[in-house]
Amino acid sequence: MIVRAATPDDCGAIATLHADSWRTTYRHILAHDYLEHHVAEDRHDLWAARFGKYDQSKHHIAVATSDAQDQPGGISGFVCVLLDEEPDYGALLDNLHVAPNRHRQGIGRHLMAGAAHWIARMQPEWAMHLWVYEANAKSVLFYRSFGGQQVDHRVIVTPAGNRATVLRFEWRDPLALARVLDASMEQRSA
């Protein structure tokens, strides 16, 4: 596996993986009709717009690639950090998705560690935060297991039009998080 900076050429593969991840992970959170008929176009539009305004000083988009032929564009995961989205809270980890058939292989850890290192370089005094659906128990557990502190919650209208509770997790020191993730990956490979 290689983690590298994403390019506009990755837009379609990222959008496809994003939609596939939502179809699998959010089945019990987002409306069935949305997941079956609208999520692919919605995620494509989001990523086309995001790459259209991509600024390397404010945005970090990275992909994990592999030789696997069953992954769209060879991408097995991606991460996106936005410094200009919710700066009052710090850096926003807006997306962290791994292909459903590649879960529990350390890909999410690699991507999250790279994002935390990037934040520490770009905004050393900033915290990192993210929003996660409360009903997404596996992700909530993952973030808690790496020291994420739940600091807020709210009910939102989802892209599918239904309401759901989201939790905001925060890491006050992204560099410390990166070190924990790096150590975790070293233990896994030992």
N, C-alpha and C positions, 0 to 999 in steps of 0.2 A: 504494500500500500504506500502511495505517495500522497502527501498533502501539499497542494500548491495553490497559488492565487488563481482565482477564477478569472476568466476573460468573457467578453460578450459572446464568444463562440460556444460557451457552456450554457447559455441562457436556456435553450430548449431542454437540455438534459436536466438542468436544475429544476425547471418547472415541472417536468415529468416526474422526477423523483419526489418533489414536494407534493404533488397531487397523489401519487401512489402512497406516500407516507400518511397523508391525511385520510385516504380511503381506509387504510388499515388501522391506524391509531385512533382516529376520531369517529369510528363507526357508531359508538354509543354517545357521542357528543354533538355531532353535526347532523343535520337532516339528511336522510337517505337520498332524496331527489337531488339535493345539491351535490353530494358526493358522487352520485352516478352520472349526472348530466351536466354539471356546471363547474366542478372544481378544476378540471384540466384547463379550461379557457381562463378561469379566474386567476390561477397561478401563473399561466403564461403571460397574461396581461400585467400582473404584478412584477414579474421578473423582467419583462421588456421595459417597463417604466423604470425599474430600479437600475438596470444597466444603462438606460438612457441618461440618467443623472449621476452615474457612478463617479465618485471623487475619492481617490486613494487616501487623501488626508482625512476623510470623514467616514469612510466605509471600508469594511474588511469583509470580503467574500472569498472564501476558500473552499476547495473541493478535495475530497479524498478520492483518488483514482485507483483502479486495480485492473488487472488483466481479465477480470470476469466478463464473459461475453453476455451474461444475463442482466447486466446493469445498463441503463440508458446512458449512452455516451461514455461508458466505462466509469461512471461516477457512482461511488457507493455511499457517499454522504456529502453534506455541505453545511457551512456555517456562515452566518451573516451578522455583523456587528455594525450598528449605526451610532455615530457620535452626535449626530444632529437631530435625533428623533425625540429623546426625552432627557436632555442634558441636565435638568435639575436633579435627576436621580443618578446621573453618571452615564456610562456607556450602556447602550441597550443591545443585549444579545437577542436579536429579533428572530433568528431561525437557527435551529440545530436539528438536522434530520439525517437519519441513516436509513438506507434501503431496508425495508422490512425483513428481507432474507439475509441481512448482514448484521442484525442486532447481536449484541453481546460478544463482539469481536474486538472491542477497544477503539473502534472508529470514532464514536462520539467523544471519547476521552481525548483522542488526538486532536480532533477539531476544536474542542472546547479549550484545551491547553494552548493551542496556537492562537485562538481568539484572545485569551487572557494575556498571553505574552504581548500581543499586538496592542492591546489597551494599555498595558503597563508602559510600553514604549511611547505611545501617542499621547496619553493623558495620565501620567504617573500618579496623580493625586485623586483620580476618579475611581469610584466604585463601578462594579459591573452589576447589572440587573437584568432580569427577564421576567416575562409573564408566561404562565403555564396554566392550562385548564386544570381546575381542581380535580375533575374526574379522570384525568390522565395520570393514574396512580403510579405507573412505572416511571414516568418522567419526574414526577414529584419526588419519588424515592431516590432516583438518580441524583437530582440536584441536592437533596438533603444529605446524601451520602458523601458529597464533596464539600460540605460546610455551608451550603446555601441557607441563608436565614430568611424565613418568610416574614416580610415586613408590611404587607398590604394585601388586600383582596378587594374585588369588585365584581359586580354582575355586568356583563357586556352583551351587546347584540353581536352575534358571531357573523362571519361572512355568509353563512347559510340562512341568516335571518332569525334564528332562535336565540334564546338567552342562555348564558352559561356563566358560571363563576370562574374567574381567573385569579391566580395567586401571583404576587410579585415576590421573587426571591432576589436576594442581594448578597454580593461578596464585597466587603469593604476594601479588600486588598487583592486585586486581580493577580498580581505577581505571586502572592502566597498561594492562591488557588492553582496557578500554573505549576508551581513547584509540587503541590500535592498530586495533581494529575500526572505530572512527569514521573514522580516516584511510584505512583500506582501502575503506570505503564511499564516501568522498569521491573517491578515485582512480577507482573503478569508474564513478562518475557523471560524471566530468570528460571 
